[in-house]
Amino acid sequence: MDMGKTKILIVGGSSGMGLALARRYLDEGATVIIAGRGEAKLSAAQEELSYSGSLEIAVVDISREDDVAALFQRIGRLDHIVSTAADIAGAYRLLPEIELSAAQRVVESKFYGPLLLAKHGAPKLSANGSLTFVSGIAAYRPAARGAVVAAVNA
Ligand SMILES: NC(=O)c1ccc[n+]([C@@H]2O[C@H](COP(=O)([O-])OP(=O)(O)OC[C@H]3O[C@@H](n4cnc5c(N)ncnc54)[C@H](OP(=O)(O)O)[C@@H]3O)[C@@H](O)[C@H]2O)c1
């Protein structure tokens, strides 16, 4: 695919797979917006990528519908939306120790968040646009203490 004229939003682009994906798309000439909750983390990622011309950052918490709606108002037309967002660290616990709030953050970042991205982002996509949401192998091979993450990935 010729990425040269495409504009891509990567939620979760401030670290891990999202950051790697941003680098790949930038190398291919795309305009990339990396998004996440932490402004300092996004700025550090922007500096690390060092492609100021075609790279923007956007602060958004995808568990908040008003945040998501405002994001798409700001950035306008898009070709692709990717979400690698995941707030899962606090949920890897034995069931008696798990906090409901940690489990809720997994669901919000990996289920409701992508749902909101689709709801508000799909109308902004070009005719050949796409939505890509990352699940995880835990859906099929759950790790110890990973019941919540496995369930949400599935
Ligand atoms: N790494 C692995 O081995 C592995 C294996 C299987 C599947 N996966 C899945 O692959 C995806 C990427 O994994 P990764 O290791 O690259 O993750 P990661 O490095 O922990 O990155 C997660 C990103 O999501 C952002 N984020 C979290 N909650 C958010 C929210 N509510 N709104 C907006 N942004 C949010 C984080 O930034 P802020 O915290 O600043 O918001 C961060 O940029 C995840 O879905 C993960 O479950 C990973």
The ligand as an SDF file (V2000), in Angstrom:
LIG
                    3D

 48 52  0  0  0  0  0  0  0  0999 V2000
    3.3090   -6.3460   24.6380 N   0  0  0  0  0  0  0  0  0  0  0  0
    2.8840   -7.5950   24.4940 C   0  0  0  0  0  0  0  0  0  0  0  0
    3.6190   -8.5930   24.7070 O   0  0  0  0  0  0  0  0  0  0  0  0
    1.4700   -7.8770   24.0430 C   0  0  0  0  0  0  0  0  0  0  0  0
    1.0550   -9.1720   23.8100 C   0  0  0  0  0  0  0  0  0  0  0  0
   -0.2540   -9.4090   23.3520 C   0  0  0  0  0  0  0  0  0  0  0  0
   -1.1110   -8.3380   23.1530 C   0  0  0  0  0  0  0  0  0  0  0  0
   -0.7010   -7.0820   23.4180 N   0  0  0  0  0  0  0  0  0  0  0  0
   -1.6460   -6.0170   23.2060 C   0  0  0  0  0  0  0  0  0  0  0  0
   -1.1010   -5.1510   22.2280 O   0  0  0  0  0  0  0  0  0  0  0  0
   -1.4620   -3.8190   22.5100 C   0  0  0  0  0  0  0  0  0  0  0  0
   -0.2120   -2.9660   22.6480 C   0  0  0  0  0  0  0  0  0  0  0  0
    0.6040   -3.4660   23.6860 O   0  0  0  0  0  0  0  0  0  0  0  0
    1.8830   -2.6640   24.1500 P   0  0  0  0  0  0  0  0  0  0  0  0
    2.7470   -3.6070   24.9010 O   0  0  0  0  0  0  0  0  0  0  0  0
    2.4110   -1.8980   22.9980 O   0  0  0  0  0  0  0  0  0  0  0  0
    1.2070   -1.6420   25.2240 O   0  0  0  0  0  0  0  0  0  0  0  0
    1.8770   -0.4360   26.0130 P   0  0  0  0  0  0  0  0  0  0  0  0
    3.3100   -0.2400   25.6440 O   0  0  0  0  0  0  0  0  0  0  0  0
    1.5180   -0.6070   27.4580 O   0  0  0  0  0  0  0  0  0  0  0  0
    1.0970    0.8410   25.4300 O   0  0  0  0  0  0  0  0  0  0  0  0
   -0.2100    1.0850   25.7410 C   0  0  0  0  0  0  0  0  0  0  0  0
   -0.5580    2.4670   25.2200 C   0  0  0  0  0  0  0  0  0  0  0  0
   -1.9290    2.7130   25.4600 O   0  0  0  0  0  0  0  0  0  0  0  0
   -2.0900    4.0370   25.9930 C   0  0  0  0  0  0  0  0  0  0  0  0
   -3.3400    4.0120   26.7630 N   0  0  0  0  0  0  0  0  0  0  0  0
   -3.6740    3.2070   27.8080 C   0  0  0  0  0  0  0  0  0  0  0  0
   -4.9060    3.4690   28.2260 N   0  0  0  0  0  0  0  0  0  0  0  0
   -5.3920    4.4640   27.4360 C   0  0  0  0  0  0  0  0  0  0  0  0
   -6.6110    5.1830   27.3880 C   0  0  0  0  0  0  0  0  0  0  0  0
   -7.6190    4.9420   28.2650 N   0  0  0  0  0  0  0  0  0  0  0  0
   -6.7670    6.1440   26.4520 N   0  0  0  0  0  0  0  0  0  0  0  0
   -5.7680    6.4200   25.5690 C   0  0  0  0  0  0  0  0  0  0  0  0
   -4.5840    5.7730   25.5650 N   0  0  0  0  0  0  0  0  0  0  0  0
   -4.3970    4.8090   26.4900 C   0  0  0  0  0  0  0  0  0  0  0  0
   -0.8150    4.2570   26.8100 C   0  0  0  0  0  0  0  0  0  0  0  0
   -0.4840    5.6060   27.0180 O   0  0  0  0  0  0  0  0  0  0  0  0
   -1.0010    6.4010   28.3460 P   0  0  0  0  0  0  0  0  0  0  0  0
   -0.8130    5.4770   29.5140 O   0  0  0  0  0  0  0  0  0  0  0  0
   -0.1650    7.6420   28.3990 O   0  0  0  0  0  0  0  0  0  0  0  0
   -2.4370    6.6860   28.0690 O   0  0  0  0  0  0  0  0  0  0  0  0
    0.2120    3.6170   25.8710 C   0  0  0  0  0  0  0  0  0  0  0  0
    0.5850    4.5290   24.8410 O   0  0  0  0  0  0  0  0  0  0  0  0
   -2.3170   -3.8830   23.7820 C   0  0  0  0  0  0  0  0  0  0  0  0
   -3.6710   -3.9480   23.4040 O   0  0  0  0  0  0  0  0  0  0  0  0
   -1.8740   -5.1420   24.4330 C   0  0  0  0  0  0  0  0  0  0  0  0
   -2.8570   -5.6630   25.2840 O   0  0  0  0  0  0  0  0  0  0  0  0
    0.5590   -6.8190   23.8500 C   0  0  0  0  0  0  0  0  0  0  0  0
  1  2  1  0
  2  3  2  0
  2  4  1  0
  4  5  1  0
  4 48  2  0
  5  6  2  0
  6  7  1  0
  7  8  2  0
  8  9  1  0
  8 48  1  0
  9 10  1  0
  9 46  1  0
 10 11  1  0
 11 12  1  0
 11 44  1  0
 12 13  1  0
 13 14  1  0
 14 15  2  0
 14 16  1  0
 14 17  1  0
 17 18  1  0
 18 19  2  0
 18 20  1  0
 18 21  1  0
 21 22  1  0
 22 23  1  0
 23 24  1  0
 23 42  1  0
 24 25  1  0
 25 26  1  0
 25 36  1  0
 26 27  1  0
 26 35  1  0
 27 28  2  0
 28 29  1  0
 29 30  1  0
 29 35  2  0
 30 31  1  0
 30 32  2  0
 32 33  1  0
 33 34  2  0
 34 35  1  0
 36 37  1  0
 36 42  1  0
 37 38  1  0
 38 39  2  0
 38 40  1  0
 38 41  1  0
 42 43  1  0
 44 45  1  0
 44 46  1  0
 46 47  1  0
M  CHG  2   8   1  16  -1
M  END
$$$$
